[in-house]
Amino acid sequence: MLEEIETRLQARVPVLSGRIRKAADFSRLLASRLPPTGGVSAYLIPSSRRGGRSAASAGTFAQEVLTGVTIALFLTSVDAAGARALDKIEDLLADIEKAICGWAPGAEVGVFELATSRFTPGGDGLMSWLIEFRIMDHLRIDE
């Protein structure tokens, strides 16, 4: 699912083209204790999974599952790309939401919805947002 989200963001949010990384890269970033560089960067992170209604009968278990994906978005104002992005942060956040909300990457039952979007304080010219999207799917286990 993360690959499909990355492809969609690359196509629909040009400022993120070539600047989207996966959870393993985010883990390395955190371990380094160094801020991301290069203006704008985004990390796709599987972030939550919550079970909903379930049913079991005749050897089959089925349950609704709400799966979350978070985009950790970082902007630094030390280069031209970062400064432009900060000047248009509301547009950037709206473009990300428009690219993901109402869309499903595959055979999922539902479509992505915005769960939360919030600013997270940083220092040294770094600004960041965490944007979580959730999608409904079904878990099915046949015995």
One Martini backbone bead per residue (centre of mass of N, CA, C, O) as a GRO file, in nm:
protein
  143
    1MET     BB    1   0.057   0.064  -0.019
    2LEU     BB    2   0.297   0.267  -0.001
    3GLU     BB    3   0.368   0.272  -0.302
    4GLU     BB    4   0.099   0.392  -0.401
    5ILE     BB    5   0.116   0.651  -0.238
    6GLU     BB    6   0.379   0.755  -0.352
    7THR     BB    7   0.292   0.771  -0.647
    8ARG     BB    8   0.057   0.969  -0.602
    9LEU     BB    9   0.220   1.200  -0.476
   10GLN     BB   10   0.422   1.242  -0.706
   11ALA     BB   11   0.192   1.317  -0.918
   12ARG     BB   12   0.013   1.542  -0.725
   13VAL     BB   13   0.291   1.650  -0.561
   14PRO     BB   14   0.558   1.798  -0.686
   15VAL     BB   15   0.730   1.881  -0.425
   16LEU     BB   16   0.763   1.551  -0.357
   17SER     BB   17   0.943   1.482  -0.577
   18GLY     BB   18   1.197   1.278  -0.451
   19ARG     BB   19   1.092   1.318  -0.113
   20ILE     BB   20   1.011   1.018  -0.051
   21ARG     BB   21   0.997   0.806   0.237
   22LYS     BB   22   1.044   0.552   0.451
   23ALA     BB   23   1.042   0.414   0.764
   24ALA     BB   24   1.345   0.336   0.774
   25ASP     BB   25   1.442   0.628   0.725
   26PHE     BB   26   1.309   0.744   0.978
   27SER     BB   27   1.465   0.576   1.180
   28ARG     BB   28   1.745   0.686   1.099
   29LEU     BB   29   1.684   0.978   1.162
   30LEU     BB   30   1.631   0.942   1.464
   31ALA     BB   31   1.909   0.809   1.533
   32SER     BB   32   2.084   1.064   1.437
   33ARG     BB   33   1.959   1.349   1.541
   34LEU     BB   34   1.903   1.473   1.260
   35PRO     BB   35   1.795   1.682   1.044
   36PRO     BB   36   1.649   1.733   0.775
   37THR     BB   37   1.729   1.800   0.436
   38GLY     BB   38   1.626   2.000   0.150
   39GLY     BB   39   1.348   2.135   0.264
   40VAL     BB   40   1.160   1.880   0.150
   41SER     BB   41   1.009   1.609   0.346
   42ALA     BB   42   0.889   1.261   0.337
   43TYR     BB   43   0.718   1.011   0.543
   44LEU     BB   44   0.613   0.673   0.531
   45ILE     BB   45   0.385   0.542   0.789
   46PRO     BB   46   0.281   0.291   0.961
   47SER     BB   47   0.039   0.364   1.240
   48SER     BB   48  -0.237   0.186   1.229
   49ARG     BB   49  -0.469  -0.058   1.396
   50ARG     BB   50  -0.828  -0.120   1.392
   51GLY     BB   51  -1.081  -0.285   1.522
   52GLY     BB   52  -1.403  -0.400   1.460
   53ARG     BB   53  -1.632  -0.559   1.352
   54SER     BB   54  -1.746  -0.901   1.409
   55ALA     BB   55  -1.748  -1.243   1.261
   56ALA     BB   56  -1.866  -1.589   1.318
   57SER     BB   57  -1.882  -1.868   1.074
   58ALA     BB   58  -1.824  -2.161   0.936
   59GLY     BB   59  -1.495  -2.105   0.961
   60THR     BB   60  -1.536  -1.784   0.972
   61PHE     BB   61  -1.351  -1.478   0.992
   62ALA     BB   62  -1.468  -1.134   1.040
   63GLN     BB   63  -1.319  -0.794   1.004
   64GLU     BB   64  -1.295  -0.479   1.066
   65VAL     BB   65  -1.033  -0.251   0.936
   66LEU     BB   66  -0.834   0.020   1.049
   67THR     BB   67  -0.591   0.188   0.852
   68GLY     BB   68  -0.286   0.363   0.908
   69VAL     BB   69  -0.124   0.656   0.758
   70THR     BB   70   0.178   0.842   0.783
   71ILE     BB   71   0.285   1.178   0.728
   72ALA     BB   72   0.606   1.306   0.752
   73LEU     BB   73   0.657   1.655   0.747
   74PHE     BB   74   0.937   1.848   0.622
   75LEU     BB   75   1.062   2.191   0.679
   76THR     BB   76   1.306   2.404   0.544
   77SER     BB   77   1.438   2.754   0.526
   78VAL     BB   78   1.745   2.723   0.380
   79ASP     BB   79   1.593   2.704   0.106
   80ALA     BB   80   1.401   2.766  -0.162
   81ALA     BB   81   1.205   2.524  -0.137
   82GLY     BB   82   1.136   2.567   0.162
   83ALA     BB   83   1.034   2.859   0.148
   84ARG     BB   84   0.804   2.807  -0.053
   85ALA     BB   85   0.653   2.597   0.117
   86LEU     BB   86   0.598   2.781   0.363
   87ASP     BB   87   0.433   2.995   0.203
   88LYS     BB   88   0.242   2.717   0.105
   89ILE     BB   89   0.132   2.516   0.330
   90GLU     BB   90  -0.173   2.502   0.285
   91ASP     BB   91  -0.151   2.393  -0.004
   92LEU     BB   92   0.014   2.140   0.056
   93LEU     BB   93  -0.185   2.006   0.249
   94ALA     BB   94  -0.422   2.004   0.047
   95ASP     BB   95  -0.281   1.833  -0.173
   96ILE     BB   96  -0.246   1.582   0.000
   97GLU     BB   97  -0.544   1.537   0.065
   98LYS     BB   98  -0.643   1.521  -0.234
   99ALA     BB   99  -0.464   1.269  -0.308
  100ILE     BB  100  -0.599   1.068  -0.078
  101CYS     BB  101  -0.879   1.142  -0.046
  102GLY     BB  102  -1.110   0.903  -0.181
  103TRP     BB  103  -0.885   0.680  -0.201
  104ALA     BB  104  -0.770   0.359  -0.339
  105PRO     BB  105  -0.501   0.129  -0.396
  106GLY     BB  106  -0.713  -0.124  -0.417
  107ALA     BB  107  -0.906  -0.383  -0.254
  108GLU     BB  108  -1.032  -0.208  -0.072
  109VAL     BB  109  -1.329  -0.116   0.072
  110GLY     BB  110  -1.233   0.166   0.108
  111VAL     BB  111  -1.133   0.498   0.178
  112PHE     BB  112  -0.959   0.760   0.234
  113GLU     BB  113  -0.913   0.943   0.540
  114LEU     BB  114  -0.897   1.198   0.751
  115ALA     BB  115  -0.775   1.210   1.080
  116THR     BB  116  -0.495   1.384   1.104
  117SER     BB  117  -0.353   1.726   1.152
  118ARG     BB  118  -0.024   1.835   1.271
  119PHE     BB  119   0.177   2.030   1.439
  120THR     BB  120   0.536   2.005   1.502
  121PRO     BB  121   0.777   2.104   1.680
  122GLY     BB  122   1.082   2.277   1.614
  123GLY     BB  123   1.415   2.352   1.509
  124ASP     BB  124   1.623   2.529   1.319
  125GLY     BB  125   1.395   2.578   1.080
  126LEU     BB  126   1.198   2.345   1.162
  127MET     BB  127   0.912   2.193   1.017
  128SER     BB  128   0.615   1.996   1.121
  129TRP     BB  129   0.400   1.722   1.009
  130LEU     BB  130   0.115   1.520   1.092
  131ILE     BB  131  -0.046   1.284   0.866
  132GLU     BB  132  -0.349   1.102   0.895
  133PHE     BB  133  -0.465   0.811   0.735
  134ARG     BB  134  -0.769   0.618   0.668
  135ILE     BB  135  -0.871   0.266   0.608
  136MET     BB  136  -1.106   0.041   0.508
  137ASP     BB  137  -1.120  -0.307   0.593
  138HIS     BB  138  -1.082  -0.668   0.568
  139LEU     BB  139  -1.076  -0.947   0.776
  140ARG     BB  140  -1.003  -1.289   0.663
  141ILE     BB  141  -1.071  -1.619   0.807
  142ASP     BB  142  -1.015  -1.947   0.697
  143GLU     BB  143  -1.042  -2.286   0.822
   0.00000   0.00000   0.00000
